[in-house]
Structures are given as C-alpha cells and as structure tokens.
Amino acid sequence: MTTRKYASAVRDRQARQTRQEIIGAASRLFAERGYAQTSVAEIAAAAGVAVNTVYSSVGGKPDLIRVIVELSTTDHNISNSLDRIADSTDPREVLALLGRGTAEVNRRQWEGLNILLDNQFADPLADELAAQALDMYRKRLHAVADHLRSLDGVNPELSRPAAAEIVEFYFGPAAWRSVRALGWGWERAARWLADQAAHALLT
C-alpha cells in the first residue's frame, strides 16, 4: 500500500512537472513566433515530449493559451496588492502600492501579458481572451480609482471616468511596456509612474 502511494505521488509530481514544461515551452514560442504561427508539434519538441503528451497534459493550442491567460490574470500578487490598497487611507500611499503591485504582477507575468497583447488580433480566440484579460485588468484599476475618490484625494475637477482613465494610463499594460522599452528597472518605473499619477490625480 505504501509503495503504491509513493509511486502514485511520484507520477503525479512528474505529470505536474511535464505540464509546467509544456506551458513554459508554449509561452516562449507564442512570444517568439506568435500564437498563429506556432504548432503543437513545435511546442512538443521544445518541451522534449511527444505530441500526444501535450494533448493529454494540457490540450491543444486553445487550451494552452487559456492556461497562459489564466496564470497571467490570477496571480496571487494581484489579490494581495488589492487588499493592501483597500486598507490604505492615504491617497499617495495607494498610488505607491499600485505602482509596486502592478510592477510585481507585470514582472512575474511579463511573457504571458505580452503574448496577449502581441497576438490580440492574430486569432479569434487570442483576441477574445486578450479582451477578457484586459477588461479584468481595467476594472481592477478603475476600482482603485474609485477607492481614491472615496478618500477625497482626487482633484474634484476630475470626473469619475477621467480619474479612472488617468489610473489606467499610468498603470495599464501600455504604460509598463513603454517604461520597459526604455530599459527602466521595475522599481524605478513603479516610483515614477506613482509620482506622475499623483501629480495628475491628487489635489
């Protein structure tokens, strides 16, 4: 009984490792070549497994990109960051926390986020998943803007939509792609974006 349980545990661990290697290979190839241009056979070769193993472990290309999107949008750092922001009553601290939080999530999920943005219009499924992920990201940022307004920290001349747009402008995916393209480190970028957002938003 003990031997069988041990063998089962080893198989499960190996299966999880294989799955992670397949997802990692798919992420690299989607990022390098694009979703539409990458085949399951190429993913299998990059992961060092048989094509059938890709299908049995994760599925086809649609399943792979869904998993990559899920990992990008359910990172535990997202909920942790939002909890800290919700607990803060200092508008400048809120923006600093948002800068650090979005920096950490983008850093951890950079490959997956770029796959979404780069392949957004290359395939109907990629387009749909990108739209869903970006909408989720946008709604989280808008919720932070509403929290800032509840603290009476936002310039009263700014409407609710205007405040939300400013938060999205400084902390959305496009902002992070821009500062990273400049070669800025994550910490520097987080501080700068938070400072600029404070100038644009706060009284």
Secondary structure, 3 states (H helix, E strand, C coil): CHHHHHHHHHHHHHHHHHHHHHHHHHHHHHHHHCCCCCCHHHHHHHHCCCHHHHHHHCCCHHHHHHHHHHHHHCCHHHHHHHHHHHHCCCHHHHHHHHHHHHHHHHHHCHHHHHHHHHCCCCCHHHHHHHHHHHHHHHHHHHHHHHHHHHCCCECCCCCHHHHHHHHHHHHCHHHHHHHHHCCCCHHHHHHHHHHHHHHHHEC
